[in-house]
Amino acid sequence: MAKNTGDGYRKGAVTARTQFQRTDGSYQKRDERTGRLMEVKQTSGPFKGIAKEPDGRDTDRS
């Protein structure tokens, strides 16, 4: 399980979540188990601690 350290970084990866870059350049999360699209990041850059698609960190439908 991932934990926030309070120092601007996360320790460990968030499980069952992936992220991808949309055509407009922003990043969006996806729930691996359900396929549901989740929040879109409002600031630049990717989400911290979430695997990028395709990455292979998580197993099929973690």
mmJSON file of the N, C-alpha and C atoms, coordinates in Angstrom:
{"data_MODEL":{"atom_site":{
"group_PDB":["ATOM","ATOM","ATOM","ATOM","ATOM","ATOM","ATOM","ATOM","ATOM","ATOM","ATOM","ATOM","ATOM","ATOM","ATOM","ATOM","ATOM","ATOM","ATOM","ATOM","ATOM","ATOM","ATOM","ATOM","ATOM","ATOM","ATOM","ATOM","ATOM","ATOM","ATOM","ATOM","ATOM","ATOM","ATOM","ATOM","ATOM","ATOM","ATOM","ATOM","ATOM","ATOM","ATOM","ATOM","ATOM","ATOM","ATOM","ATOM","ATOM","ATOM","ATOM","ATOM","ATOM","ATOM","ATOM","ATOM","ATOM","ATOM","ATOM","ATOM","ATOM","ATOM","ATOM","ATOM","ATOM","ATOM","ATOM","ATOM","ATOM","ATOM","ATOM","ATOM","ATOM","ATOM","ATOM","ATOM","ATOM","ATOM","ATOM","ATOM","ATOM","ATOM","ATOM","ATOM","ATOM","ATOM","ATOM","ATOM","ATOM","ATOM","ATOM","ATOM","ATOM","ATOM","ATOM","ATOM","ATOM","ATOM","ATOM","ATOM","ATOM","ATOM","ATOM","ATOM","ATOM","ATOM","ATOM","ATOM","ATOM","ATOM","ATOM","ATOM","ATOM","ATOM","ATOM","ATOM","ATOM","ATOM","ATOM","ATOM","ATOM","ATOM","ATOM","ATOM","ATOM","ATOM","ATOM","ATOM","ATOM","ATOM","ATOM","ATOM","ATOM","ATOM","ATOM","ATOM","ATOM","ATOM","ATOM","ATOM","ATOM","ATOM","ATOM","ATOM","ATOM","ATOM","ATOM","ATOM","ATOM","ATOM","ATOM","ATOM","ATOM","ATOM","ATOM","ATOM","ATOM","ATOM","ATOM","ATOM","ATOM","ATOM","ATOM","ATOM","ATOM","ATOM","ATOM","ATOM","ATOM","ATOM","ATOM","ATOM","ATOM","ATOM","ATOM","ATOM","ATOM","ATOM","ATOM","ATOM","ATOM","ATOM","ATOM","ATOM","ATOM","ATOM"],
"id":[1,2,3,4,5,6,7,8,9,10,11,12,13,14,15,16,17,18,19,20,21,22,23,24,25,26,27,28,29,30,31,32,33,34,35,36,37,38,39,40,41,42,43,44,45,46,47,48,49,50,51,52,53,54,55,56,57,58,59,60,61,62,63,64,65,66,67,68,69,70,71,72,73,74,75,76,77,78,79,80,81,82,83,84,85,86,87,88,89,90,91,92,93,94,95,96,97,98,99,100,101,102,103,104,105,106,107,108,109,110,111,112,113,114,115,116,117,118,119,120,121,122,123,124,125,126,127,128,129,130,131,132,133,134,135,136,137,138,139,140,141,142,143,144,145,146,147,148,149,150,151,152,153,154,155,156,157,158,159,160,161,162,163,164,165,166,167,168,169,170,171,172,173,174,175,176,177,178,179,180,181,182,183,184,185,186],
"type_symbol":["N","C","C","N","C","C","N","C","C","N","C","C","N","C","C","N","C","C","N","C","C","N","C","C","N","C","C","N","C","C","N","C","C","N","C","C","N","C","C","N","C","C","N","C","C","N","C","C","N","C","C","N","C","C","N","C","C","N","C","C","N","C","C","N","C","C","N","C","C","N","C","C","N","C","C","N","C","C","N","C","C","N","C","C","N","C","C","N","C","C","N","C","C","N","C","C","N","C","C","N","C","C","N","C","C","N","C","C","N","C","C","N","C","C","N","C","C","N","C","C","N","C","C","N","C","C","N","C","C","N","C","C","N","C","C","N","C","C","N","C","C","N","C","C","N","C","C","N","C","C","N","C","C","N","C","C","N","C","C","N","C","C","N","C","C","N","C","C","N","C","C","N","C","C","N","C","C","N","C","C","N","C","C","N","C","C"],
"label_atom_id":["N","CA","C","N","CA","C","N","CA","C","N","CA","C","N","CA","C","N","CA","C","N","CA","C","N","CA","C","N","CA","C","N","CA","C","N","CA","C","N","CA","C","N","CA","C","N","CA","C","N","CA","C","N","CA","C","N","CA","C","N","CA","C","N","CA","C","N","CA","C","N","CA","C","N","CA","C","N","CA","C","N","CA","C","N","CA","C","N","CA","C","N","CA","C","N","CA","C","N","CA","C","N","CA","C","N","CA","C","N","CA","C","N","CA","C","N","CA","C","N","CA","C","N","CA","C","N","CA","C","N","CA","C","N","CA","C","N","CA","C","N","CA","C","N","CA","C","N","CA","C","N","CA","C","N","CA","C","N","CA","C","N","CA","C","N","CA","C","N","CA","C","N","CA","C","N","CA","C","N","CA","C","N","CA","C","N","CA","C","N","CA","C","N","CA","C","N","CA","C","N","CA","C","N","CA","C","N","CA","C","N","CA","C","N","CA","C"],
"label_alt_id":[null,null,null,null,null,null,null,null,null,null,null,null,null,null,null,null,null,null,null,null,null,null,null,null,null,null,null,null,null,null,null,null,null,null,null,null,null,null,null,null,null,null,null,null,null,null,null,null,null,null,null,null,null,null,null,null,null,null,null,null,null,null,null,null,null,null,null,null,null,null,null,null,null,null,null,null,null,null,null,null,null,null,null,null,null,null,null,null,null,null,null,null,null,null,null,null,null,null,null,null,null,null,null,null,null,null,null,null,null,null,null,null,null,null,null,null,null,null,null,null,null,null,null,null,null,null,null,null,null,null,null,null,null,null,null,null,null,null,null,null,null,null,null,null,null,null,null,null,null,null,null,null,null,null,null,null,null,null,null,null,null,null,null,null,null,null,null,null,null,null,null,null,null,null,null,null,null,null,null,null,null,null,null,null,null,null],
"label_comp_id":["MET","MET","MET","ALA","ALA","ALA","LYS","LYS","LYS","ASN","ASN","ASN","THR","THR","THR","GLY","GLY","GLY","ASP","ASP","ASP","GLY","GLY","GLY","TYR","TYR","TYR","ARG","ARG","ARG","LYS","LYS","LYS","GLY","GLY","GLY","ALA","ALA","ALA","VAL","VAL","VAL","THR","THR","THR","ALA","ALA","ALA","ARG","ARG","ARG","THR","THR","THR","GLN","GLN","GLN","PHE","PHE","PHE","GLN","GLN","GLN","ARG","ARG","ARG","THR","THR","THR","ASP","ASP","ASP","GLY","GLY","GLY","SER","SER","SER","TYR","TYR","TYR","GLN","GLN","GLN","LYS","LYS","LYS","ARG","ARG","ARG","ASP","ASP","ASP","GLU","GLU","GLU","ARG","ARG","ARG","THR","THR","THR","GLY","GLY","GLY","ARG","ARG","ARG","LEU","LEU","LEU","MET","MET","MET","GLU","GLU","GLU","VAL","VAL","VAL","LYS","LYS","LYS","GLN","GLN","GLN","THR","THR","THR","SER","SER","SER","GLY","GLY","GLY","PRO","PRO","PRO","PHE","PHE","PHE","LYS","LYS","LYS","GLY","GLY","GLY","ILE","ILE","ILE","ALA","ALA","ALA","LYS","LYS","LYS","GLU","GLU","GLU","PRO","PRO","PRO","ASP","ASP","ASP","GLY","GLY","GLY","ARG","ARG","ARG","ASP","ASP","ASP","THR","THR","THR","ASP","ASP","ASP","ARG","ARG","ARG","SER","SER","SER"],
"label_asym_id":["A","A","A","A","A","A","A","A","A","A","A","A","A","A","A","A","A","A","A","A","A","A","A","A","A","A","A","A","A","A","A","A","A","A","A","A","A","A","A","A","A","A","A","A","A","A","A","A","A","A","A","A","A","A","A","A","A","A","A","A","A","A","A","A","A","A","A","A","A","A","A","A","A","A","A","A","A","A","A","A","A","A","A","A","A","A","A","A","A","A","A","A","A","A","A","A","A","A","A","A","A","A","A","A","A","A","A","A","A","A","A","A","A","A","A","A","A","A","A","A","A","A","A","A","A","A","A","A","A","A","A","A","A","A","A","A","A","A","A","A","A","A","A","A","A","A","A","A","A","A","A","A","A","A","A","A","A","A","A","A","A","A","A","A","A","A","A","A","A","A","A","A","A","A","A","A","A","A","A","A","A","A","A","A","A","A"],
"label_entity_id":["1","1","1","1","1","1","1","1","1","1","1","1","1","1","1","1","1","1","1","1","1","1","1","1","1","1","1","1","1","1","1","1","1","1","1","1","1","1","1","1","1","1","1","1","1","1","1","1","1","1","1","1","1","1","1","1","1","1","1","1","1","1","1","1","1","1","1","1","1","1","1","1","1","1","1","1","1","1","1","1","1","1","1","1","1","1","1","1","1","1","1","1","1","1","1","1","1","1","1","1","1","1","1","1","1","1","1","1","1","1","1","1","1","1","1","1","1","1","1","1","1","1","1","1","1","1","1","1","1","1","1","1","1","1","1","1","1","1","1","1","1","1","1","1","1","1","1","1","1","1","1","1","1","1","1","1","1","1","1","1","1","1","1","1","1","1","1","1","1","1","1","1","1","1","1","1","1","1","1","1","1","1","1","1","1","1"],
"label_seq_id":[1,1,1,2,2,2,3,3,3,4,4,4,5,5,5,6,6,6,7,7,7,8,8,8,9,9,9,10,10,10,11,11,11,12,12,12,13,13,13,14,14,14,15,15,15,16,16,16,17,17,17,18,18,18,19,19,19,20,20,20,21,21,21,22,22,22,23,23,23,24,24,24,25,25,25,26,26,26,27,27,27,28,28,28,29,29,29,30,30,30,31,31,31,32,32,32,33,33,33,34,34,34,35,35,35,36,36,36,37,37,37,38,38,38,39,39,39,40,40,40,41,41,41,42,42,42,43,43,43,44,44,44,45,45,45,46,46,46,47,47,47,48,48,48,49,49,49,50,50,50,51,51,51,52,52,52,53,53,53,54,54,54,55,55,55,56,56,56,57,57,57,58,58,58,59,59,59,60,60,60,61,61,61,62,62,62],
"pdbx_PDB_ins_code":[null,null,null,null,null,null,null,null,null,null,null,null,null,null,null,null,null,null,null,null,null,null,null,null,null,null,null,null,null,null,null,null,null,null,null,null,null,null,null,null,null,null,null,null,null,null,null,null,null,null,null,null,null,null,null,null,null,null,null,null,null,null,null,null,null,null,null,null,null,null,null,null,null,null,null,null,null,null,null,null,null,null,null,null,null,null,null,null,null,null,null,null,null,null,null,null,null,null,null,null,null,null,null,null,null,null,null,null,null,null,null,null,null,null,null,null,null,null,null,null,null,null,null,null,null,null,null,null,null,null,null,null,null,null,null,null,null,null,null,null,null,null,null,null,null,null,null,null,null,null,null,null,null,null,null,null,null,null,null,null,null,null,null,null,null,null,null,null,null,null,null,null,null,null,null,null,null,null,null,null,null,null,null,null,null,null],
"Cartn_x":[0.841,0.0,0.888,0.513,1.258,0.909,1.903,1.683,2.315,1.633,2.202,3.169,4.325,5.327,5.183,4.505,4.417,5.577,6.502,7.663,7.602,6.414,6.255,6.441,6.471,6.561,5.788,5.503,4.743,5.672,5.55,6.371,5.549,5.996,5.277,4.321,3.9,2.978,1.548,0.635,-0.782,-1.21,-1.847,-2.233,-3.58,-3.775,-5.029,-5.384,-4.395,-4.606,-3.517,-3.872,-2.896,-3.236,-2.321,-2.583,-2.108,-2.711,-2.32,-2.408,-1.677,-1.697,-2.745,-3.659,-4.737,-4.217,-5.021,-4.597,-4.371,-5.011,-4.8,-3.565,-2.836,-1.598,-1.739,-2.948,-3.129,-3.209,-3.005,-3.005,-4.325,-4.783,-6.026,-5.797,-6.448,-6.336,-7.39,-7.056,-7.993,-7.95,-9.112,-9.205,-9.009,-7.965,-7.663,-8.731,-9.341,-10.315,-11.605,-12.097,-13.381,-13.235,-12.084,-11.889,-12.439,-13.008,-13.625,-12.566,-12.854,-11.972,-12.211,-11.128,-11.21,-10.787,-10.236,-9.947,-8.871,-8.908,-7.93,-7.061,-5.763,-4.854,-4.926,-5.105,-5.271,-3.935,-2.882,-1.57,-0.733,0.389,1.218,1.918,2.279,2.998,2.08,2.649,1.857,1.555,0.605,0.308,1.509,1.735,2.832,2.422,3.324,3.135,2.124,1.68,0.705,1.355,1.267,1.917,1.33,2.2,1.752,1.389,0.434,0.008,0.854,1.148,1.284,2.602,2.632,3.823,4.244,3.275,3.6,3.894,3.826,4.065,2.99,1.741,0.626,0.29,-0.281,-0.694,-2.026,-2.49,-3.78,-4.868,-5.516,-6.647,-6.329,-5.277,-4.782,-5.888],
"Cartn_y":[-1.172,0.0,1.238,2.222,3.463,4.359,5.101,6.035,7.37,8.456,9.786,10.023,10.62,10.85,12.221,13.143,14.506,15.371,14.777,15.498,15.69,15.606,15.859,14.653,13.455,12.258,11.133,10.102,8.959,7.754,6.944,5.744,4.552,3.898,2.754,3.188,2.242,2.519,2.267,3.012,2.807,1.59,0.603,-0.605,-0.432,-1.168,-1.211,0.122,0.987,2.262,2.439,2.954,3.322,4.719,5.317,6.639,6.665,7.539,7.704,9.172,9.562,10.943,11.092,12.022,12.267,13.062,13.18,13.902,15.383,15.926,17.341,17.554,16.474,16.582,16.363,16.383,16.154,14.65,14.286,12.881,12.525,11.295,10.813,9.438,9.173,7.881,6.916,5.615,4.567,3.493,3.009,1.909,0.622,-0.145,-1.37,-2.438,-2.493,-3.556,-3.361,-2.132,-1.879,-1.23,-0.631,0.086,1.504,1.893,3.211,4.31,5.356,6.512,7.363,7.87,8.633,10.07,10.733,12.15,12.48,13.728,14.278,15.243,15.168,16.037,17.446,18.417,19.811,20.525,20.102,20.72,19.881,20.432,19.723,18.519,17.564,16.381,15.26,14.059,12.887,12.847,11.966,11.715,11.028,11.265,10.608,9.201,8.242,6.9,6.04,6.444,5.66,5.211,3.92,3.346,3.944,4.165,4.66,3.472,3.665,2.593,2.629,1.532,0.217,0.179,-0.434,-0.389,-1.771,-2.601,-3.928,-4.044,-2.924,-3.009,-3.82,-3.541,-4.286,-5.47,-6.503,-7.664,-7.378,-8.323,-8.152,-7.906,-6.787,-6.422,-6.595,-5.969,-6.074,-6.013],
"Cartn_z":[0.0,0.0,0.0,-0.768,-0.843,0.334,0.782,1.878,1.532,1.893,1.73,2.881,2.582,3.616,4.255,3.573,4.069,3.6,2.85,2.341,0.834,0.251,-1.171,-2.061,-1.479,-2.305,-1.638,-2.406,-1.93,-1.882,-0.851,-0.711,-1.185,-2.254,-2.807,-3.898,-4.692,-5.793,-5.356,-5.932,-5.683,-6.498,-5.876,-6.588,-7.271,-8.34,-9.109,-9.734,-9.945,-10.62,-11.665,-12.801,-13.814,-14.286,-15.023,-15.585,-17.029,-17.788,-19.178,-19.529,-20.576,-21.017,-22.105,-21.89,-22.844,-24.03,-25.069,-26.267,-25.997,-24.949,-24.614,-23.738,-23.395,-22.645,-21.148,-20.612,-19.181,-18.896,-17.633,-17.227,-16.569,-16.79,-16.202,-15.596,-14.451,-13.774,-14.306,-14.246,-14.603,-13.508,-13.089,-12.135,-12.925,-12.593,-13.348,-13.181,-12.028,-11.761,-12.532,-12.598,-13.254,-14.62,-14.908,-16.157,-16.12,-14.97,-14.833,-14.91,-15.676,-15.735,-14.508,-13.946,-12.713,-12.985,-11.992,-12.097,-13.126,-13.593,-14.521,-13.724,-13.903,-13.16,-13.728,-12.861,-13.276,-13.49,-12.779,-12.945,-13.906,-14.328,-15.313,-14.679,-15.507,-15.063,-14.641,-14.486,-14.11,-12.618,-12.227,-10.823,-10.182,-8.9,-8.182,-7.769,-7.959,-7.434,-8.15,-9.334,-10.089,-11.39,-11.694,-12.875,-14.144,-15.122,-16.425,-17.305,-18.193,-19.111,-20.369,-21.004,-20.385,-19.653,-18.509,-17.671,-17.206,-16.795,-16.358,-14.871,-14.131,-12.692,-12.003,-12.346,-11.756,-12.646,-12.055,-12.814,-13.514,-14.311,-14.989,-13.965,-14.078,-13.207,-11.737,-11.273,-9.89,-8.863],
"occupancy":[1.0,1.0,1.0,1.0,1.0,1.0,1.0,1.0,1.0,1.0,1.0,1.0,1.0,1.0,1.0,1.0,1.0,1.0,1.0,1.0,1.0,1.0,1.0,1.0,1.0,1.0,1.0,1.0,1.0,1.0,1.0,1.0,1.0,1.0,1.0,1.0,1.0,1.0,1.0,1.0,1.0,1.0,1.0,1.0,1.0,1.0,1.0,1.0,1.0,1.0,1.0,1.0,1.0,1.0,1.0,1.0,1.0,1.0,1.0,1.0,1.0,1.0,1.0,1.0,1.0,1.0,1.0,1.0,1.0,1.0,1.0,1.0,1.0,1.0,1.0,1.0,1.0,1.0,1.0,1.0,1.0,1.0,1.0,1.0,1.0,1.0,1.0,1.0,1.0,1.0,1.0,1.0,1.0,1.0,1.0,1.0,1.0,1.0,1.0,1.0,1.0,1.0,1.0,1.0,1.0,1.0,1.0,1.0,1.0,1.0,1.0,1.0,1.0,1.0,1.0,1.0,1.0,1.0,1.0,1.0,1.0,1.0,1.0,1.0,1.0,1.0,1.0,1.0,1.0,1.0,1.0,1.0,1.0,1.0,1.0,1.0,1.0,1.0,1.0,1.0,1.0,1.0,1.0,1.0,1.0,1.0,1.0,1.0,1.0,1.0,1.0,1.0,1.0,1.0,1.0,1.0,1.0,1.0,1.0,1.0,1.0,1.0,1.0,1.0,1.0,1.0,1.0,1.0,1.0,1.0,1.0,1.0,1.0,1.0,1.0,1.0,1.0,1.0,1.0,1.0,1.0,1.0,1.0,1.0,1.0,1.0],
"B_iso_or_equiv":[0.0,0.0,0.0,0.0,0.0,0.0,0.0,0.0,0.0,0.0,0.0,0.0,0.0,0.0,0.0,0.0,0.0,0.0,0.0,0.0,0.0,0.0,0.0,0.0,0.0,0.0,0.0,0.0,0.0,0.0,0.0,0.0,0.0,0.0,0.0,0.0,0.0,0.0,0.0,0.0,0.0,0.0,0.0,0.0,0.0,0.0,0.0,0.0,0.0,0.0,0.0,0.0,0.0,0.0,0.0,0.0,0.0,0.0,0.0,0.0,0.0,0.0,0.0,0.0,0.0,0.0,0.0,0.0,0.0,0.0,0.0,0.0,0.0,0.0,0.0,0.0,0.0,0.0,0.0,0.0,0.0,0.0,0.0,0.0,0.0,0.0,0.0,0.0,0.0,0.0,0.0,0.0,0.0,0.0,0.0,0.0,0.0,0.0,0.0,0.0,0.0,0.0,0.0,0.0,0.0,0.0,0.0,0.0,0.0,0.0,0.0,0.0,0.0,0.0,0.0,0.0,0.0,0.0,0.0,0.0,0.0,0.0,0.0,0.0,0.0,0.0,0.0,0.0,0.0,0.0,0.0,0.0,0.0,0.0,0.0,0.0,0.0,0.0,0.0,0.0,0.0,0.0,0.0,0.0,0.0,0.0,0.0,0.0,0.0,0.0,0.0,0.0,0.0,0.0,0.0,0.0,0.0,0.0,0.0,0.0,0.0,0.0,0.0,0.0,0.0,0.0,0.0,0.0,0.0,0.0,0.0,0.0,0.0,0.0,0.0,0.0,0.0,0.0,0.0,0.0,0.0,0.0,0.0,0.0,0.0,0.0],
"pdbx_formal_charge":[null,null,null,null,null,null,null,null,null,null,null,null,null,null,null,null,null,null,null,null,null,null,null,null,null,null,null,null,null,null,null,null,null,null,null,null,null,null,null,null,null,null,null,null,null,null,null,null,null,null,null,null,null,null,null,null,null,null,null,null,null,null,null,null,null,null,null,null,null,null,null,null,null,null,null,null,null,null,null,null,null,null,null,null,null,null,null,null,null,null,null,null,null,null,null,null,null,null,null,null,null,null,null,null,null,null,null,null,null,null,null,null,null,null,null,null,null,null,null,null,null,null,null,null,null,null,null,null,null,null,null,null,null,null,null,null,null,null,null,null,null,null,null,null,null,null,null,null,null,null,null,null,null,null,null,null,null,null,null,null,null,null,null,null,null,null,null,null,null,null,null,null,null,null,null,null,null,null,null,null,null,null,null,null,null,null],
"auth_seq_id":[1,1,1,2,2,2,3,3,3,4,4,4,5,5,5,6,6,6,7,7,7,8,8,8,9,9,9,10,10,10,11,11,11,12,12,12,13,13,13,14,14,14,15,15,15,16,16,16,17,17,17,18,18,18,19,19,19,20,20,20,21,21,21,22,22,22,23,23,23,24,24,24,25,25,25,26,26,26,27,27,27,28,28,28,29,29,29,30,30,30,31,31,31,32,32,32,33,33,33,34,34,34,35,35,35,36,36,36,37,37,37,38,38,38,39,39,39,40,40,40,41,41,41,42,42,42,43,43,43,44,44,44,45,45,45,46,46,46,47,47,47,48,48,48,49,49,49,50,50,50,51,51,51,52,52,52,53,53,53,54,54,54,55,55,55,56,56,56,57,57,57,58,58,58,59,59,59,60,60,60,61,61,61,62,62,62],
"auth_comp_id":["MET","MET","MET","ALA","ALA","ALA","LYS","LYS","LYS","ASN","ASN","ASN","THR","THR","THR","GLY","GLY","GLY","ASP","ASP","ASP","GLY","GLY","GLY","TYR","TYR","TYR","ARG","ARG","ARG","LYS","LYS","LYS","GLY","GLY","GLY","ALA","ALA","ALA","VAL","VAL","VAL","THR","THR","THR","ALA","ALA","ALA","ARG","ARG","ARG","THR","THR","THR","GLN","GLN","GLN","PHE","PHE","PHE","GLN","GLN","GLN","ARG","ARG","ARG","THR","THR","THR","ASP","ASP","ASP","GLY","GLY","GLY","SER","SER","SER","TYR","TYR","TYR","GLN","GLN","GLN","LYS","LYS","LYS","ARG","ARG","ARG","ASP","ASP","ASP","GLU","GLU","GLU","ARG","ARG","ARG","THR","THR","THR","GLY","GLY","GLY","ARG","ARG","ARG","LEU","LEU","LEU","MET","MET","MET","GLU","GLU","GLU","VAL","VAL","VAL","LYS","LYS","LYS","GLN","GLN","GLN","THR","THR","THR","SER","SER","SER","GLY","GLY","GLY","PRO","PRO","PRO","PHE","PHE","PHE","LYS","LYS","LYS","GLY","GLY","GLY","ILE","ILE","ILE","ALA","ALA","ALA","LYS","LYS","LYS","GLU","GLU","GLU","PRO","PRO","PRO","ASP","ASP","ASP","GLY","GLY","GLY","ARG","ARG","ARG","ASP","ASP","ASP","THR","THR","THR","ASP","ASP","ASP","ARG","ARG","ARG","SER","SER","SER"],
"auth_asym_id":["A","A","A","A","A","A","A","A","A","A","A","A","A","A","A","A","A","A","A","A","A","A","A","A","A","A","A","A","A","A","A","A","A","A","A","A","A","A","A","A","A","A","A","A","A","A","A","A","A","A","A","A","A","A","A","A","A","A","A","A","A","A","A","A","A","A","A","A","A","A","A","A","A","A","A","A","A","A","A","A","A","A","A","A","A","A","A","A","A","A","A","A","A","A","A","A","A","A","A","A","A","A","A","A","A","A","A","A","A","A","A","A","A","A","A","A","A","A","A","A","A","A","A","A","A","A","A","A","A","A","A","A","A","A","A","A","A","A","A","A","A","A","A","A","A","A","A","A","A","A","A","A","A","A","A","A","A","A","A","A","A","A","A","A","A","A","A","A","A","A","A","A","A","A","A","A","A","A","A","A","A","A","A","A","A","A"],
"auth_atom_id":["N","CA","C","N","CA","C","N","CA","C","N","CA","C","N","CA","C","N","CA","C","N","CA","C","N","CA","C","N","CA","C","N","CA","C","N","CA","C","N","CA","C","N","CA","C","N","CA","C","N","CA","C","N","CA","C","N","CA","C","N","CA","C","N","CA","C","N","CA","C","N","CA","C","N","CA","C","N","CA","C","N","CA","C","N","CA","C","N","CA","C","N","CA","C","N","CA","C","N","CA","C","N","CA","C","N","CA","C","N","CA","C","N","CA","C","N","CA","C","N","CA","C","N","CA","C","N","CA","C","N","CA","C","N","CA","C","N","CA","C","N","CA","C","N","CA","C","N","CA","C","N","CA","C","N","CA","C","N","CA","C","N","CA","C","N","CA","C","N","CA","C","N","CA","C","N","CA","C","N","CA","C","N","CA","C","N","CA","C","N","CA","C","N","CA","C","N","CA","C","N","CA","C","N","CA","C","N","CA","C","N","CA","C","N","CA","C"],
"pdbx_PDB_model_num":[1,1,1,1,1,1,1,1,1,1,1,1,1,1,1,1,1,1,1,1,1,1,1,1,1,1,1,1,1,1,1,1,1,1,1,1,1,1,1,1,1,1,1,1,1,1,1,1,1,1,1,1,1,1,1,1,1,1,1,1,1,1,1,1,1,1,1,1,1,1,1,1,1,1,1,1,1,1,1,1,1,1,1,1,1,1,1,1,1,1,1,1,1,1,1,1,1,1,1,1,1,1,1,1,1,1,1,1,1,1,1,1,1,1,1,1,1,1,1,1,1,1,1,1,1,1,1,1,1,1,1,1,1,1,1,1,1,1,1,1,1,1,1,1,1,1,1,1,1,1,1,1,1,1,1,1,1,1,1,1,1,1,1,1,1,1,1,1,1,1,1,1,1,1,1,1,1,1,1,1,1,1,1,1,1,1]
}}}
